[in-house]
Amino acid sequence: MSQKTAIITGGSRGLGRDMAINLAKDGVNIIFSYHKNGNKAKEVISEIEALGQKAIAFPFDATNYKNGQEFINKVTNYLKEENGNLNFDFLINNAGTGVHNLVSDTTEEEFDEMMNVHLKSIYFLTQSALPFLNKGGRIINISSGLTRFSLPGMSAYAMMKGGIEVFTRYLTKELGQRKITANVIAPGAIATDFAGGSNKDEQKAALISSITALGRVGEAEDIGGIVAFLCSDKAGWINGQRIEVSGGMLT
């Protein structure tokens, strides 16, 4: 039985790194993107290889949607050389950045960055990847708890994540004949370096904990296992779903 391969955007740190490690523990080879920090990417590659799996990383800048095609070209060239074919099994669209600004103060540049990174680049990277996704493959898109509850200053970011949730449902309809599933994971507040690492701030962490049923801020380790599960045989009948992983935040 041949090993499966996952593509993860933004896999060099935070949520993406934990997704990569969890999938590697399940025997999946990993191809991931990083933005600028090649040293962090090398660390993740070493961790995956220590688990007995293959790993490679390519740079990808999500601010320009055309870079998605270039990234997929690098991926397929590598797969052809490594495996003799261009195909892979799992696509996890995770890369992203954040902006915190009120509606009254959000600039067009900030809005466009959120649209390009969280909507346009994902749409067209997925489009570029679809011809190479194996029958029975999986697509997992990362959204946010902020599409269910609203916090001031996050409108532009949350709007784009809402668009990704709609996009995911359309993928299920259009890819069903190929037995490809598509689902959304919507993390709550996670203590990573995302958006400047504000969720690590002691005062903010206390606030988040007070409005979360399980009484703490989320960690990257809370998300990776869910991705691995959705890529497993056990999750084959889950399709078109938004799965919030927030510890019961604002329930």
N, C-alpha and C positions, 0 to 999 in steps of 0.2 A: 504494500500500500504506500503510495507516494505521499510525501509530506506536503502539507498545505502551506500557502504563503499569504501573509497579510501585508497590506499597505496601510501605513498610518501616517497621516500628516501631523506635524508638530510632535514628534516622538522623542525629542531629546531631553525633555524635562517634564515635570508636573504630571498632569493626567495622562498625556501621551506616553511618557516613559513607563508609567505603571501599567498601561494597557499592553505595551510591548512586552514587558516582563511576564505578565500573566498569560499572554498568548504563547510566549516561548515556553513557559512551564507546561503548557498543554501540547507541546510538540510542534508548534507552528513556526516556520521561518519568517523573519521580519524584514521588511523594507520600510524605512521611514524617512521623513523629511525633517530638516531643521532649517531655521532661518539664517542665523549668523554664527552661532556658537558651535563650531566644529569639534572643540575639545569635549564638550558635553555629549555630543553625538558619539564620539569615540568611546566614552565611558559606558554608554548604553550598549553599544556594539559588544564591548568586552563582557558586560553582564550577560547578554543573551548568549554569546558564544560559550560562556562558562556553564550555561544550562544545556549545552549540546546542540544548539540551533544555529543556523546561518543568519547573519544580519549584515545589512549595508544601509548607509544613509546618503541621501542626496540633498543638496540645498534647494529650497523652494520659498519664494517670496510671494505670499498670497495677496499682496496689495495690487498686483497686476494679474488679471485672470489668464493672460496668455502664458504665464509661467507654468500653469498647470499642464498644458500640453507638453512643454519642455520637460517637466518632471516625469510625466508618464512615458515619454520617449526614452529617458534614461532608465526608467524602471524596466521597460520591455526589452531594451537592448541588453541589460544585465540578465534578465530572465532567459533570453534566448541563448546567451553565452553559457549561463550556469546550468540550465535545465533542458535546453534544446527546443523550448517553446516559449511563447510570450505570455502565457496565461497565469492568473493568480486567483485566489479564492475569496479574500475578504478585503473590503475597502472601508477604512474608518476615517471619516472626515473630522479631524479634531483641531487642526491648527487655528489659532485665533488670537486676537488682541482685544482689549477693552478700552472704552472711553467713558468717563464719568462727567456729565455736564447736564444741567437742566435744559429743558426744551427751549427756554427763552435765551439760552446762551450757547447752544450747540452751533458750531460753524458748519458751513457747507463742506469744508475739508474733512472735519471729523465725521460727518454723516457719510461722505463718500468713502472714507476709509473703512467704516463699518460695513457699508454695502459691498465694497470690493472684497474685503477679507472674508466676511461671514455669509455672503450670498452669491455674488457673481463668481468668485473663484471656485467655490464649492460646486456650483452648478456646472461650470465648464470643465473643471477637473474630472468630475464624475462622468460627464459626457465623453471626455477623452479616454477614460478608463473602461467604459462599458463594453467595447468590443473584445476586451481581454479578460473579462470577468467570467470565470467558469460557470457552467450550468450548476444550479444549486448553491451559488455563492451568496454572500451576505454583504449588505451595505449598512453601516451604522453611522448615523450623523449625530453630532453632539450639539444639543440645544442648551437650554438653561431653565432653571426654575422661574426665572424672570418673565417667561411667557405665561405663567399662571398667576403669579403675584407681582405687584408693581411696587418698585422702590424709586423714589425721586433720583433723577440724574442718570438713569439707565435706558432712556427711551430709544435712542438710536440703536444701541446694541440689541436690546430685546426685540425690536421690530424685525431686525434681520434674522434673529433666531426663530421668530414666529414664521417667517418665510421659509426657513429650512424645514420646519415641521410640515408645512403644506407640501413642499417639494418632495419630502419623503413619502407622503401618501400617494403622490402621483407616480413615484418610482415603483411602488408595489403594483399598481395597475398595469404599468407598461412593461414590467419585467417578469410578471407572473408566469408567462409561458416558458420562460427560461428557468423557472423554479428558484429565482433569486428573491430573497426577502430583503426588506428595507425597514429599519426601525430607528427610533430616536431615543437617545439617552439624554435626560435633562438634569444635570447636577444642580444641587443647591449651592450654598456658599461653601467654597473649598479653600483651605489654607495652603495655597500655592503662591508662586511668584506672579501669577496672572494679575494684570491691571495694577502692577506695582506692589503686589503682595499685601494689599490692605486688609485682607481677611486674617492675616497673622497679627495684626495690631491688637493688643490686649483689650482695649476698650471696645473695639468693634467685635472681637471674638466673644466677649461677654454678652453683647447685645444679641448676636446671632444665636448663641447658646440659649438665651432666654426665650426665643421664639421658635425653637426647634424641639420637637417632642422628645428626641433622644438626648437633648441637653448638651450638645457640643457642636463645634464647627466640623465640617467634613474634611477628610484627608484624601489625598490622591489615591490611597490604597482602597478607599471605599468605592471607587469607580472601575478600576481595571478588571476586577473579577466579573463585573456585570457584562463588560465587553466580551470577555472570554466566554462567558456563558452563552451570549447571543451568537457567538461563532461556533458553538458546539452542536453536536447532533441533537442534544436534548432540547434545543430551542428552535427546531426546524419549523414548528407550526406557529411561531410568533411572527406576526407580519403587520406592518403598518401601524405599529404602536408607539406611543410616547411613554417612556418609562422614566418617571422622575425618581432620582436618587438623591434625596435631600434630608433624610433622617426625620421626616415629618415637619419640615419648615413651614410655618404659617398654615398649618392644617386646622 
